[in-house]
Amino acid sequence: MTHAVDQGTKISQVRTLLLAVVALGCALGTVTNSAAQSVTPPATPADITPPAGQSAFLVGHAVGSQGYTCLPTNNGGTAWSTSARPEATLFTDVFGTPFQIITHFASIDENPNKKAPNPVPLSGNATWQSSLDTSRVWAVATGKIDAGTDSSCPNAGSIPCLLLQSIGNQAGPSGGKLLAKATFVQRLNTNGGAAPTTACSVGQTQLVPYTADYFFFHKRE
């Protein structure tokens, strides 16, 4: 009897696993197809608008944090200073459910292009890596506007909205190219992430949560 119950449990687990695989396959197909379609970003000020000839091909809603460290100031006091680039997970909507498509972090540019600094900073650069095919883009900010100064960046008191230019791209180990041709990244609609306003002690660290929308561009074909 116990054997029959165990066998039934195993069959149920296998069925659940197969259904999960099918659902994941459908989700991946949906995301891949959406990535190939045209994405329409909001109108933005010139300082954070990609140059002519660029098309948005992917957008992800980011949930993450910005790190700060308390450092001494010249007048003998202390103040919060940005200690690291934001770290975030980017999602898209699949069948009404958030689905992870990209991770955002700092890493050394492993495949620099002509726009990359020479030598490549060992402190790392802003990095986006596809959760679907592990392709990557590294980028540096070339323009920014303060939050609360434009409808594309409406939340005053949040981290700035940015335009970032690719300084390196890399296909995934199996040839995945979702981010391998990304040329620019826009960070828009930021909410949160600004430096703390509280007093601090030297060496103290704090992570401040933020959300944002990241739009990815490539050269128009």
N, CA, C and O of each residue as an XYZ file, in Angstrom:
884
protein
N       0.833     -1.207      0.000
C       0.000      0.000      0.000
C       0.868      1.257      0.000
O       0.633      2.213     -0.739
N       1.900      1.207      0.880
C       2.805      2.356      0.949
C       3.508      2.569     -0.382
O       3.697      3.701     -0.828
N       3.904      1.431     -1.027
C       4.565      1.510     -2.323
C       3.673      2.176     -3.357
O       4.141      2.991     -4.153
N       2.401      1.835     -3.349
C       1.460      2.422     -4.305
C       1.305      3.922     -4.083
O       1.229      4.701     -5.032
N       1.260      4.314     -2.798
C       1.139      5.735     -2.481
C       2.372      6.492     -2.941
O       2.271      7.577     -3.514
N       3.567      5.894     -2.679
C       4.818      6.533     -3.096
C       4.877      6.661     -4.611
O       5.312      7.684     -5.140
N       4.432      5.604     -5.312
C       4.447      5.637     -6.767
C       3.515      6.722     -7.295
O       3.848      7.433     -8.244
N       2.341      6.840     -6.668
C       1.403      7.877     -7.083
C       1.958      9.266     -6.831
O       1.759     10.180     -7.631
N       2.651      9.418     -5.717
C       3.258     10.714     -5.402
C       4.319     11.082     -6.430
O       4.398     12.231     -6.865
N       5.141     10.094     -6.819
C       6.189     10.348     -7.819
C       5.580     10.745     -9.158
O       6.067     11.659     -9.823
N       4.501     10.046     -9.552
C       3.839     10.378    -10.819
C       3.297     11.802    -10.771
O       3.425     12.552    -11.739
N       2.696     12.173     -9.649
C       2.161     13.526     -9.486
C       3.264     14.565     -9.579
O       3.086     15.625    -10.180
N       4.422     14.248     -8.971
C       5.551     15.183     -9.005
C       6.079     15.346    -10.417
O       6.424     16.450    -10.838
N       6.142     14.223    -11.157
C       6.619     14.289    -12.539
C       5.670     15.136    -13.385
O       6.113     15.957    -14.188
N       4.362     14.934    -13.201
C       3.378     15.713    -13.948
C       3.514     17.200    -13.632
O       3.458     18.043    -14.528
N       3.693     17.510    -12.351
C       3.859     18.909    -11.948
C       5.090     19.510    -12.591
O       5.064     20.648    -13.060
N       6.192     18.727    -12.614
C       7.424     19.204    -13.227
C       7.243     19.442    -14.720
O       7.713     20.448    -15.252
N       6.563     18.519    -15.399
C       6.335     18.682    -16.838
C       5.494     19.916    -17.126
O       5.772     20.659    -18.068
N       4.459     20.133    -16.307
C       3.632     21.318    -16.485
C       4.441     22.590    -16.273
O       4.260     23.580    -16.980
N       5.338     22.549    -15.287
C       6.188     23.714    -15.023
C       7.111     23.994    -16.199
O       7.328     25.147    -16.569
N       7.660     22.916    -16.791
C       8.545     23.076    -17.956
C       7.791     23.668    -19.141
O       8.286     24.566    -19.822
N       6.576     23.149    -19.378
C       5.753     23.675    -20.476
C       5.425     25.152    -20.247
O       5.510     25.964    -21.168
N       5.048     25.493    -19.007
C       4.728     26.887    -18.690
C       5.928     27.779    -18.887
O       5.808     28.886    -19.412
N       7.113     27.293    -18.460
C       8.327     28.084    -18.630
C       8.640     28.275    -20.102
O       9.043     29.359    -20.524
N       8.452     27.204    -20.890
C       8.692     27.320    -22.321
C       7.788     28.338    -22.971
O       8.229     29.112    -23.820
N       6.523     28.345    -22.581
C       5.578     29.333    -23.110
C       5.997     30.744    -22.714
O       5.936     31.676    -23.517
N       6.424     30.881    -21.460
C       6.837     32.201    -20.982
C       8.065     32.686    -21.734
O       8.132     33.846    -22.140
N       9.041     31.796    -21.922
C      10.250     32.182    -22.643
C       9.922     32.591    -24.066
O      10.465     33.565    -24.587
N       9.015     31.827    -24.699
C       8.615     32.182    -26.053
C       7.936     33.523    -26.106
O       8.171     34.312    -27.021
N       7.084     33.789    -25.119
C       6.388     35.072    -25.059
C       7.364     36.215    -24.887
O       7.263     37.233    -25.571
N       8.323     36.049    -23.961
C       9.304     37.101    -23.725
C      10.175     37.316    -24.950
O      10.446     38.454    -25.332
N      10.619     36.216    -25.573
C      11.461     36.343    -26.756
C      10.723     37.053    -27.873
O      11.289     37.919    -28.540
N       9.458     36.696    -28.084
C       8.676     37.345    -29.126
C       8.464     38.819    -28.822
O       8.538     39.660    -29.717
N       8.197     39.134    -27.541
C       7.979     40.536    -27.185
C       9.247     41.333    -27.363
O       9.205     42.511    -27.719
N      10.406     40.677    -27.109
C      11.679     41.379    -27.266
C      11.922     41.741    -28.724
O      12.590     42.731    -29.022
N      11.374     40.931    -29.637
C      11.582     41.187    -31.059
C      10.622     42.247    -31.593
O      10.790     42.737    -32.709
N       9.624     42.594    -30.801
C       8.652     43.569    -31.240
C       9.082     44.981    -30.884
O      10.007     45.164    -30.093
N       8.437     45.963    -31.447
C       8.766     47.352    -31.177
C       8.262     47.752    -29.796
O       7.131     47.441    -29.421
N       9.110     48.442    -29.050
C       8.762     48.984    -27.743
C       8.748     50.494    -27.872
O       9.649     51.070    -28.482
N       7.754     51.134    -27.316
C       7.644     52.585    -27.433
C       7.936     53.238    -26.094
O       7.077     53.232    -25.212
N       9.124     53.800    -25.917
C       9.437     54.494    -24.671
C       8.761     55.862    -24.653
O       8.371     56.363    -25.707
N       8.613     56.474    -23.481
C       8.019     57.808    -23.430
C       8.973     58.849    -24.013
O      10.178     58.618    -24.118
N       8.417     59.990    -24.387
C       9.251     61.102    -24.838
C      10.130     61.551    -23.676
O       9.674     61.614    -22.534
N      11.383     61.859    -23.968
C      12.333     62.235    -22.927
C      13.116     63.484    -23.332
O      13.234     63.776    -24.522
N      13.652     64.222    -22.358
C      14.506     65.373    -22.672
C      15.741     64.941    -23.459
O      16.149     63.780    -23.415
N      16.324     65.892    -24.175
C      17.464     65.587    -25.045
C      18.621     64.949    -24.283
O      19.336     64.109    -24.830
N      18.808     65.342    -23.027
C      19.944     64.837    -22.257
C      19.900     63.328    -22.046
O      20.943     62.706    -21.844
N      18.715     62.734    -22.088
C      18.625     61.293    -21.850
C      17.940     60.571    -23.009
O      17.395     59.482    -22.829
N      17.968     61.172    -24.191
C      17.380     60.554    -25.385
C      18.481     59.964    -26.253
O      19.436     60.673    -26.571
N      18.393     58.701    -26.651
C      19.401     58.111    -27.539
C      19.470     58.863    -28.864
O      18.485     59.479    -29.272
N      20.604     58.825    -29.535
C      20.725     59.511    -30.823
C      19.823     58.903    -31.882
O      19.288     57.809    -31.706
N      19.660     59.615    -32.971
C      18.842     59.130    -34.085
C      19.372     57.788    -34.579
O      20.569     57.507    -34.519
N      18.447     56.972    -35.067
C      18.834     55.677    -35.608
C      18.768     54.540    -34.608
O      19.161     53.415    -34.916
N      18.269     54.828    -33.397
C      18.155     53.805    -32.366
C      16.685     53.429    -32.156
O      15.801     54.280    -32.254
N      16.435     52.166    -31.870
C      15.076     51.692    -31.611
C      15.036     50.912    -30.303
O      15.908     50.085    -30.036
N      14.024     51.180    -29.497
C      13.831     50.409    -28.274
C      13.294     49.025    -28.640
O      12.382     48.908    -29.458
N      13.860     47.975    -28.033
C      13.412     46.621    -28.349
C      12.993     45.832    -27.114
O      12.440     44.740    -27.238
N      13.251     46.373    -25.922
C      12.942     45.626    -24.709
C      12.795     46.595    -23.546
O      13.511     47.594    -23.470
N      11.874     46.304    -22.647
C      11.713     47.104    -21.438
C      11.504     46.160    -20.262
O      10.808     45.150    -20.373
N      12.117     46.506    -19.138
C      11.938     45.711    -17.928
C      11.701     46.616    -16.739
O      12.309     47.680    -16.627
N      10.821     46.195    -15.854
C      10.553     46.953    -14.630
C      11.471     46.423    -13.544
O      11.436     45.239    -13.211
N      12.298     47.310    -12.991
C      13.329     46.916    -12.037
C      12.878     47.110    -10.599
O      12.210     48.086    -10.257
N      13.264     46.152     -9.769
C      13.086     46.237     -8.325
C      14.452     45.950     -7.714
O      15.001     44.866     -7.908
N      15.007     46.915     -6.977
C      16.348     46.711     -6.464
C      16.705     47.676     -5.356
O      15.833     48.180     -4.648
N      18.007     47.930     -5.212
C      18.482     48.815     -4.154
C      19.731     49.552     -4.593
O      20.482     49.082     -5.448
N      19.943     50.721     -3.992
C      21.140     51.525     -4.186
C      21.896     51.564     -2.862
O      21.311     51.831     -1.812
N      23.204     51.295     -2.919
C      23.990     51.241     -1.699
C      24.672     52.558     -1.377
O      25.120     53.270     -2.275
N      24.749     52.882     -0.079
C      25.409     54.093      0.396
C      26.319     53.761      1.576
O      26.044     52.859      2.367
N      27.418     54.525      1.668
C      28.346     54.402      2.787
C      28.556     55.778      3.413
O      28.634     56.781      2.704
N      28.647     55.821      4.731
C      28.874     57.075      5.446
C      30.372     57.390      5.447
O      31.182     56.583      5.904
N      30.734     58.579      4.927
C      32.130     58.989      4.823
C      32.344     60.338      5.496
O      31.399     61.114      5.637
N      33.588     60.629      5.917
C      33.867     61.937      6.513
C      33.828     63.043      5.454
O      34.145     62.802      4.290
N      33.444     64.238      5.854
C      33.416     65.391      4.962
C      34.573     66.329      5.303
O      35.227     66.172      6.334
N      34.819     67.310      4.423
C      35.929     68.245      4.613
C      35.767     69.132      5.841
O      36.756     69.627      6.383
N      34.537     69.336      6.281
C      34.298     70.215      7.430
C      34.255     69.457      8.758
O      33.849     70.002      9.784
N      34.678     68.202      8.723
C      34.729     67.427      9.952
C      33.468     66.642     10.255
O      33.407     65.949     11.270
N      32.470     66.734      9.409
C      31.230     66.004      9.623
C      31.222     64.682      8.872
O      32.275     64.166      8.497
N      30.059     64.150      8.658
C      29.890     62.925      7.888
C      28.723     63.093      6.925
O      27.837     63.920      7.140
N      28.735     62.300      5.869
C      27.643     62.341      4.892
C      27.569     61.015      4.164
O      28.559     60.297      4.032
N      26.366     60.709      3.693
C      26.163     59.488      2.907
C      26.724     59.681      1.500
O      26.492     60.713      0.870
N      27.458     58.689      1.014
C      28.020     58.727     -0.331
C      27.680     57.432     -1.054
O      27.661     56.362     -0.446
N      27.411     57.530     -2.349
C      27.112     56.330     -3.131
C      28.290     55.369     -3.063
O      29.412     55.740     -3.406
N      28.050     54.161     -2.630
C      29.138     53.192     -2.462
C      29.157     52.131     -3.551
O      30.156     51.429     -3.710
N      28.096     52.006     -4.284
C      28.015     50.954     -5.294
C      26.940     51.308     -6.309
O      26.051     52.115     -6.036
N      27.031     50.694     -7.481
C      25.983     50.868     -8.480
C      24.734     50.118     -8.037
O      24.816     49.182     -7.241
N      23.590     50.524     -8.548
C      22.359     49.814     -8.165
C      22.436     48.330     -8.509
O      23.099     47.932     -9.467
N      21.759     47.537     -7.726
C      21.567     46.124     -8.030
C      20.068     45.872     -8.094
O      19.324     46.273     -7.198
N      19.630     45.208     -9.155
C      18.188     45.052     -9.328
C      17.866     43.832    -10.169
O      18.725     43.288    -10.864
N      16.623     43.420    -10.094
C      16.068     42.382    -10.947
C      14.998     43.018    -11.815
O      14.140     43.746    -11.315
N      15.044     42.747    -13.112
C      14.088     43.315    -14.052
C      13.045     42.274    -14.442
O      13.360     41.112    -14.697
N      11.803     42.726    -14.479
C      10.680     41.834    -14.767
C       9.873     42.354    -15.951
O       9.873     43.547    -16.255
N       9.189     41.426    -16.609
C       8.164     41.766    -17.583
C       6.910     40.989    -17.213
O       6.975     40.024    -16.452
N       5.785     41.401    -17.742
C       4.516     40.750    -17.420
C       4.253     39.607    -18.393
O       4.214     39.812    -19.606
N       4.074     38.412    -17.861
C       3.741     37.233    -18.675
C       2.475     36.608    -18.112
O       2.472     36.086    -16.998
N       1.402     36.665    -18.888
C       0.111     36.112    -18.468
C      -0.329     36.691    -17.121
O      -0.908     35.993    -16.288
N      -0.040     37.990    -16.923
C      -0.466     38.657    -15.695
C       0.423     38.427    -14.501
O       0.087     38.844    -13.392
N       1.568     37.762    -14.704
C       2.486     37.473    -13.611
C       3.867     38.040    -13.922
O       4.348     37.876    -15.043
N       4.530     38.709    -12.955
C       5.882     39.211    -13.199
C       6.846     38.058    -13.493
O       6.878     37.066    -12.764
N       7.625     38.195    -14.559
C       8.564     37.154    -14.976
C       9.949     37.779    -15.107
O      10.125     38.772    -15.812
N      10.927     37.194    -14.426
C      12.280     37.749    -14.427
C      12.920     37.606    -15.802
O      12.914     36.526    -16.393
N      13.480     38.725    -16.311
C      14.142     38.664    -17.618
C      15.601     39.105    -17.572
O      16.387     38.707    -18.431
N      15.980     39.921    -16.582
C      17.333     40.488    -16.558
C      17.750     40.717    -15.114
O      16.921     41.032    -14.261
N      19.055     40.555    -14.845
C      19.623     41.004    -13.575
C      20.569     42.169    -13.854
O      21.239     42.208    -14.885
N      20.611     43.115    -12.918
C      21.401     44.336    -13.054
C      22.368     44.414    -11.884
O      21.954     44.338    -10.727
N      23.658     44.565    -12.179
C      24.678     44.563    -11.140
C      25.933     45.214    -11.711
O      25.907     45.738    -12.824
N      27.028     45.186    -10.960
C      28.304     45.722    -11.431
C      29.271     44.576    -11.688
O      29.384     43.657    -10.878
N      29.972     44.635    -12.826
C      30.988     43.629    -13.130
C      32.008     44.230    -14.085
O      31.756     45.261    -14.709
N      33.166     43.577    -14.194
C      34.218     44.045    -15.097
C      33.807     43.763    -16.545
O      33.342     42.668    -16.860
N      33.980     44.740    -17.406
C      33.650     44.628    -18.823
C      34.567     43.597    -19.479
O      35.756     43.854    -19.669
N      34.021     42.442    -19.821
C      34.822     41.353    -20.370
C      34.971     41.416    -21.885
O      35.766     40.673    -22.461
N      34.221     42.288    -22.529
C      34.305     42.380    -23.992
C      34.133     43.838    -24.415
O      33.145     44.179    -25.066
N      35.091     44.707    -24.049
C      34.943     46.142    -24.303
C      34.892     46.480    -25.786
O      35.535     45.833    -26.613
N      34.101     47.523    -26.106
C      34.054     48.021    -27.484
C      34.835     49.342    -27.576
O      35.549     49.709    -26.643
N      34.697     50.046    -28.695
C      35.480     51.264    -28.923
C      35.089     52.399    -27.974
O      35.850     53.352    -27.805
N      33.914     52.305    -27.358
C      33.455     53.344    -26.439
C      33.975     53.121    -25.014
O      33.831     53.997    -24.161
N      34.568     51.975    -24.757
C      34.997     51.625    -23.402
C      36.245     52.400    -22.998
O      37.098     52.667    -23.844
N      36.370     52.766    -21.729
C      37.599     53.402    -21.249
C      38.765     52.428    -21.345
O      38.583     51.212    -21.279
N      39.953     52.974    -21.501
C      41.154     52.158    -21.601
C      42.195     52.680    -20.620
O      42.698     53.788    -20.805
N      42.533     51.920    -19.585
C      42.134     50.535    -19.334
C      40.718     50.424    -18.766
O      40.165     51.392    -18.245
N      40.155     49.246    -18.875
C      38.822     48.990    -18.327
C      38.894     49.068    -16.802
O      39.774     48.452    -16.200
N      37.993     49.807    -16.171
C      38.019     49.927    -14.698
C      37.859     48.581    -14.003
O      36.952     47.810    -14.316
N      38.745     48.315    -13.064
C      38.652     47.071    -12.304
C      37.554     47.139    -11.251
O      37.168     46.124    -10.672
N      37.055     48.355    -11.011
C      35.946     48.507    -10.064
C      34.622     48.041    -10.658
O      33.622     47.912     -9.952
N      34.629     47.792    -11.967
C      33.430     47.281    -12.623
C      32.567     48.372    -13.210
O      32.724     49.550    -12.890
N      31.658     47.970    -14.069
C      30.711     48.868    -14.721
C      29.300     48.327    -14.574
O      29.094     47.151    -14.275
N      28.324     49.216    -14.793
C      26.931     48.785    -14.765
C      26.733     47.681    -15.803
O      27.150     47.805    -16.954
N      26.094     46.610    -15.369
C      25.932     45.416    -16.197
C      24.480     44.962    -16.169
O      23.825     44.992    -15.127
N      23.986     44.541    -17.333
C      22.674     43.892    -17.411
C      22.886     42.538    -18.064
O      23.498     42.448    -19.129
N      22.388     41.490    -17.437
C      22.551     40.139    -17.961
C      21.192     39.487    -18.130
O      20.386     39.446    -17.200
N      20.949     38.977    -19.329
C      19.679     38.317    -19.616
C      19.539     37.057    -18.777
O      20.457     36.240    -18.700
N      18.381     36.910    -18.151
C      18.078     35.692    -17.409
C      17.664     34.564    -18.345
O      17.547     33.414    -17.921
N      17.443     34.887    -19.616
C      16.957     33.905    -20.589
C      18.097     33.237    -21.345
O      18.060     32.030    -21.584
N      19.132     34.033    -21.732
C      20.216     33.446    -22.531
C      21.607     33.874    -22.046
O      22.609     33.553    -22.686
N      21.675     34.597    -20.919
C      22.899     35.072    -20.259
C      23.742     36.034    -21.100
O      24.898     36.287    -20.761
N      23.187     36.574    -22.185
C      23.887     37.639    -22.909
C      23.971     38.868    -22.011
O      23.155     39.037    -21.105
N      24.973     39.737    -22.266
C      25.210     40.869    -21.383
C      25.486     42.158    -22.148
O      25.920     42.139    -23.300
N      25.224     43.266    -21.485
C      25.649     44.577    -21.962
C      26.218     45.334    -20.768
O      25.652     45.321    -19.675
N      27.357     45.997    -21.002
C      27.949     46.898    -20.018
C      27.758     48.314    -20.524
O      27.838     48.548    -21.730
N      27.505     49.269    -19.632
C      27.218     50.630    -20.088
C      27.652     51.658    -19.049
O      27.767     51.362    -17.859
N      27.890     52.885    -19.539
C      28.211     54.008    -18.657
C      27.236     55.147    -18.942
O      26.761     55.305    -20.067
N      26.947     55.930    -17.917
C      26.008     57.040    -18.063
C      26.615     58.151    -18.907
O      27.759     58.553    -18.698
N      25.834     58.639    -19.862
C      26.259     59.767    -20.696
C      25.334     60.970    -20.539
O      25.624     62.045    -21.064
N      24.236     60.804    -19.831
C      23.305     61.908    -19.603
C      22.381     61.585    -18.447
O      22.090     60.418    -18.184
N      21.915     62.629    -17.747
C      20.977     62.403    -16.651
C      20.084     63.615    -16.448
O      20.435     64.730    -16.835
N      18.934     63.390    -15.840
C      18.062     64.470    -15.391
C      17.622     64.146    -13.965
O      17.531     62.978    -13.587
N      17.355     65.165    -13.194
C      16.898     64.950    -11.827
C      15.466     64.437    -11.820
O      14.643     64.845    -12.639
N      15.184     63.552    -10.898
C      13.825     63.047    -10.745
C      12.889     64.188    -10.355
O      13.241     65.056     -9.557
N      11.699     64.168    -10.930
C      10.710     65.199    -10.654
C      10.738     66.360    -11.614
O       9.990     67.322    -11.441
N      11.601     66.292    -12.643
C      11.721     67.411    -13.582
C      11.107     67.125    -14.947
O      11.111     67.998    -15.815
N      10.577     65.916    -15.154
C       9.981     65.573    -16.451
C       8.981     64.451    -16.240
O       9.082     63.688    -15.279
N       8.013     64.354    -17.144
C       6.982     63.316    -17.017
C       7.555     61.912    -17.148
O       6.941     60.951    -16.684
N       8.725     61.776    -17.775
C       9.368     60.468    -17.884
C      10.141     60.110    -16.616
O      10.628     58.990    -16.463
N      10.242     61.079    -15.717
C      10.994     60.899    -14.477
C      10.286     61.700    -13.383
O      10.857     62.661    -12.868
N       9.054     61.326    -13.016
C       8.161     62.218    -12.283
C       8.317     62.248    -10.764
O       7.751     63.123    -10.109
N       9.064     61.319    -10.200
C       9.040     61.165     -8.744
C      10.184     61.913     -8.067
O      11.288     61.388     -7.927
N       9.905     63.143     -7.651
C      10.921     63.992     -7.020
C      11.500     63.302     -5.797
O      10.799     62.597     -5.071
N      12.800     63.520     -5.581
C      13.464     62.927     -4.431
C      13.994     61.530     -4.671
O      14.537     60.908     -3.758
N      13.844     61.023     -5.897
C      14.347     59.694     -6.249
C      15.693     59.814     -6.958
O      16.137     60.922     -7.260
N      16.337     58.696     -7.221
C      17.587     58.728     -7.970
C      17.327     59.243     -9.386
O      16.213     59.117     -9.894
N      18.348     59.824    -10.029
C      18.148     60.441    -11.341
C      17.735     59.434    -12.413
O      17.941     58.229    -12.269
N      17.157     59.949    -13.474
C      16.929     59.153    -14.679
C      18.144     59.327    -15.583
O      18.737     60.405    -15.634
N      18.510     58.272    -16.291
C      19.792     58.250    -17.003
C      19.659     57.773    -18.448
O      18.710     57.082    -18.819
N      20.648     58.170    -19.243
C      20.930     57.540    -20.528
C      22.311     56.927    -20.401
O      23.266     57.607    -20.025
N      22.419     55.647    -20.711
C      23.694     54.950    -20.631
C      24.040     54.371    -21.991
O      23.167     53.870    -22.699
N      25.309     54.440    -22.354
C      25.781     53.936    -23.647
C      26.589     52.659    -23.445
O      27.373     52.545    -22.503
N      26.385     51.713    -24.337
C      27.112     50.448    -24.255
C      28.611     50.669    -24.402
O      29.054     51.401    -25.287
N      29.394     50.028    -23.523
C      30.855     49.999    -23.657
C      31.339     48.554    -23.835
O      32.540     48.284    -23.830
N      30.386     47.640    -23.992
C      30.733     46.245    -24.208
C      29.489     45.379    -24.264
O      28.499     45.655    -23.586
N      29.543     44.345    -25.062
C      28.438     43.387    -25.186
C      29.015     41.994    -25.294
O      30.146     41.807    -25.742
N      28.227     41.020    -24.879
C      28.694     39.641    -24.972
C      27.504     38.705    -25.147
O      26.517     38.792    -24.417
N      27.612     37.811    -26.124
C      26.570     36.800    -26.317
C      26.664     35.755    -25.221
O      27.704     35.611    -24.579
N      25.579     35.026    -25.007
C      25.572     33.957    -24.029
C      26.408     32.781    -24.506
O      26.743     32.707    -25.688
N      26.752     31.855    -23.607
C      27.607     30.717    -23.967
C      27.015     29.820    -25.042
O      27.740     29.089    -25.717
N      25.687     29.876    -25.201
C      25.039     29.075    -26.248
C      24.651     29.925    -27.452
O      23.878     29.498    -28.309
N      25.204     31.138    -27.500
C      24.943     32.007    -28.642
C      23.783     32.957    -28.461
O      23.397     33.638    -29.411
N      23.206     33.026    -27.255
C      22.087     33.933    -27.014
C      22.477     35.380    -27.234
O      23.574     35.793    -26.858
N      21.582     36.158    -27.846
C      21.944     37.514    -28.259
C      20.934     38.573    -27.838
O      20.897     39.649    -28.434
N      20.109     38.295    -26.821
C      19.089     39.264    -26.451
C      19.689     40.633    -26.153
O      19.151     41.651    -26.589
N      20.798     40.669    -25.416
C      21.439     41.941    -25.069
C      22.769     42.148    -25.794
O      23.471     43.125    -25.532
N      23.116     41.245    -26.694
C      24.414     41.305    -27.350
C      24.541     42.467    -28.324
O      25.652     42.854    -28.685
N      23.400     43.032    -28.756
C      23.449     44.158    -29.686
C      22.882     45.439    -29.077
O      22.643     46.412    -29.793
N      22.666     45.445    -27.769
C      22.140     46.643    -27.111
C      23.164     47.765    -27.191
O      24.343     47.561    -26.902
N      22.713     48.936    -27.581
C      23.603     50.085    -27.755
C      23.409     51.154    -26.686
O      24.366     51.820    -26.293
N      22.173     51.323    -26.214
C      21.870     52.311    -25.179
C      20.846     51.727    -24.210
O      20.063     50.843    -24.554
N      20.881     52.248    -22.995
C      19.911     51.877    -21.963
C      19.383     53.159    -21.334
O      20.162     54.037    -20.963
N      18.074     53.270    -21.214
C      17.455     54.387    -20.496
C      16.928     53.892    -19.151
O      16.254     52.865    -19.077
N      17.246     54.637    -18.088
C      16.620     54.384    -16.787
C      15.604     55.489    -16.550
O      15.973     56.648    -16.366
N      14.325     55.132    -16.555
C      13.249     56.103    -16.431
C      12.328     55.743    -15.273
O      12.409     54.652    -14.709
N      11.447     56.690    -14.931
C      10.404     56.460    -13.933
C      10.981     55.925    -12.619
O      10.414     55.020    -12.005
N      12.107     56.491    -12.198
C      12.719     56.048    -10.946
C      11.840     56.416     -9.761
O      11.163     57.444     -9.763
N      11.864     55.567     -8.763
C      11.084     55.806     -7.542
C      11.880     55.268     -6.359
O      12.041     54.056     -6.213
N      12.381     56.175     -5.510
C      13.205     55.772     -4.378
C      14.676     55.750     -4.742
O      15.079     56.242     -5.797
N      15.476     55.170     -3.853
C      16.902     54.989     -4.114
C      17.797     56.153     -3.737
O      19.019     56.028     -3.814
N      17.224     57.294     -3.329
C      18.039     58.459     -3.004
C      18.777     58.249     -1.687
O      18.391     57.414     -0.868
N      19.844     59.021     -1.498
C      20.667     58.898     -0.292
C      19.844     59.167      0.963
O      18.958     60.020      0.949
N      20.127     58.453      2.039
C      19.421     58.703      3.300
C      19.653     60.137      3.778
O      20.672     60.747      3.453
N      18.728     60.659      4.530
C      18.861     62.018      5.079
C      19.183     61.987      6.562
O      19.288     63.035      7.199
N      19.340     60.804      7.112
C      19.628     60.666      8.535
C      21.105     60.896      8.818
O      21.937     60.771      7.919
N      21.438     61.234     10.068
C      22.832     61.345     10.489
C      23.471     59.965     10.444
O      22.778     58.953     10.552
N      24.806     59.921     10.284
C      25.459     58.626     10.157
C      26.846     58.648     10.771
O      27.418     59.711     11.014
N      27.374     57.468     11.016
C      28.726     57.294     11.539
C      29.616     56.740     10.444
O      29.175     55.921      9.637
N      30.880     57.185     10.410
C      31.814     56.767      9.361
C      31.870     55.242      9.268
O      32.038     54.552     10.274
N      31.728     54.733      8.055
C      31.770     53.299      7.816
C      30.411     52.640      7.794
O      30.279     51.498      7.353
N      29.394     53.348      8.266
C      28.044     52.786      8.259
C      27.561     52.631      6.826
O      27.842     53.495      5.995
N      26.848     51.564      6.512
C      26.313     51.337      5.174
C      24.797     51.179      5.235
O      24.230     50.804      6.261
N      24.161     51.476      4.106
C      22.706     51.330      4.041
C      22.278     51.090      2.602
O      22.792     51.721      1.679
N      21.338     50.179      2.420
C      20.729     49.933      1.117
C      19.373     50.619      1.068
O      18.562     50.476      1.983
N      19.131     51.364     -0.006
C      17.867     52.082     -0.161
C      17.111     51.472     -1.342
O      17.635     51.460     -2.456
N      15.912     50.972     -1.131
C      15.165     50.332     -2.225
C      14.742     51.335     -3.292
O      14.505     52.507     -3.002
N      14.653     50.859     -4.521
C      14.166     51.694     -5.627
C      13.503     50.818     -6.669
O      13.725     49.609     -6.728
N      12.687     51.453     -7.484
C      12.152     50.819     -8.689
C      12.406     51.753     -9.857
O      12.613     52.952     -9.670
N      12.391     51.203    -11.058
C      12.609     51.998    -12.271
C      12.210     51.171    -13.475
O      12.026     49.958    -13.378
N      12.079     51.838    -14.610
C      11.869     51.154    -15.884
C      13.132     51.309    -16.722
O      13.626     52.421    -16.908
N      13.649     50.201    -17.224
C      14.838     50.218    -18.082
C      14.433     49.874    -19.510
O      13.846     48.824    -19.771
N      14.758     50.780    -20.426
C      14.492     50.562    -21.851
C      15.823     50.279    -22.553
O      16.811     50.985    -22.350
N      15.827     49.234    -23.381
C      17.036     48.819    -24.093
C      16.878     49.125    -25.592
O      15.834     48.859    -26.189
N      17.932     49.686    -26.177
C      17.911     50.123    -27.578
C      18.983     49.396    -28.382
O      20.009     48.980    -27.844
N      18.726     49.250    -29.682
C      19.741     48.800    -30.615
C      19.622     49.624    -31.888
O      18.647     50.352    -32.074
N      20.610     49.509    -32.757
C      20.583     50.267    -34.007
C      19.418     49.806    -34.867
O      19.184     48.611    -35.050
N      18.689     50.798    -35.394
C      17.554     50.479    -36.253
C      18.025     49.829    -37.525
O      18.950     50.311    -38.179
N      17.381     48.725    -37.876
C      17.772     48.002    -39.097
C      16.974     48.473    -40.297
O      17.171     47.973    -41.404
